[in-house]
Amino acid sequence: MFDPIEFLKLAEKLLTYDEAKIRTAISRSYYASFLCVREVAGLGGLKMPRVHREVIRFLYGRDTLAANTLHLLRRLRNDADYDLKRVFSISEARLSVNYAKKL
C-alpha cells in the first residue's frame, strides 16, 4: 500500500528555483494531505471530484483551521496544475509543504 507521506517527502526534495518543480511540490503537498485525511475519514470509496469536497467537509466538522488549510492547499494545487499564466515562487511551495506537514 502506498503511503501518501511519500508525496510530501518528494515535495520537500523539489523545493528549488525551477517552475516545474515548484508547481509539482505544491501539487504533491496537497495530495499528501488530502490522501491522509481521506483515509482517516474513511472516504476512500468516493469518486472524483466529489471526494475532494467531502474530505474538506469532513474536516470542517472537526477542525476549522485544518479544513481551511486543506482548502487553501487545494486552491494552490488547482492553480499550480492548471493556470499556466501564474508564476509561483519558491516561498509558495515552501508554504504548501509546511502546511501539509501540519495537517
N, C-alpha and C positions, 0 to 999 in steps of 0.2 A: 504494500500500500504506500502511495506517495505521501510524504509529509510536506504540507504547504509551507512550512518554515524554510524549506529549501529555496522557495521563491524569494523569501526575504534575504537569505544569505547571498543569493545571486544579485539581488538589487544592490546590496552593500558593495559588492565587487564591481558593479557598473558605475559607481559614483566617480566619474571623470568628466572632463570638459568636452564631451562628444555628444552631439544632439541625439543620435540614435540610442546611445547608452543611457542618457538622461531620461528619455521617453520610456525606454524599457524598464528602467529602475522604478519609475513612477507606476507603471502598469503592474509590475510584479509585486510591488509593495501593496497595492490594492488587493490583488488576488491572494496574496499570503493571508491578509487579514480576513477577507471575505470567506475564503475556504475554511479557515479555522473557526470562525463564528458559525458558518453554515453547519459544520459538523456538530458543534456544541448545541445548536438549535434543533438538530435532527431534521434539517430541511434538505438533505441531500437528494431526495427523490423528486423535488420540484424541477420543472423545466425552465429554461431561459426564455425571456428576460425576467419573468415573474419572480424567480428565486432571489434576484438581487434586491428587489423591493421588500420581499418578505424577510430577508436576513436583516435589513436595516430596521424594519418594523419590529422584529423580534428584540433588537437592541433597545429601541425606543421604549419598550415595555419594561426594561430592566435598568438601563443606564443611558441617560440622555446624552451625556458627554461622549460616551463611546459611540453612540449612534450618529451623532453629529460628525465625529471624526471619520467614521466609515463612509458617511455620505460625502464628506469633503474629498476623501481618497477616491471615491467613485467618480466624482466630477473631474478631478485631476486626471484620472485614468482615461476617462472618455475624451478629454481634450488631448491628452498625450497620444492616444491611439488614432484619433480622427481629425483633429484640427491641424492641418499642415502649415497654416499661416502663423500660428502661435509659436513663439520662441520660448523655450523653457530654460531656466537657469539651473545650475547645479544645486543652488540653495533650495529650490523647489523639490528636487529629487531627494536631497538630504532630509527635508521636512517630511516628505512622504515616507521615507524609511523610518524616521524617528516616530512618526505617528503609528506606523504599522507595528513597531516594536512595543509601543504602549498598549496597543489593542491585544 
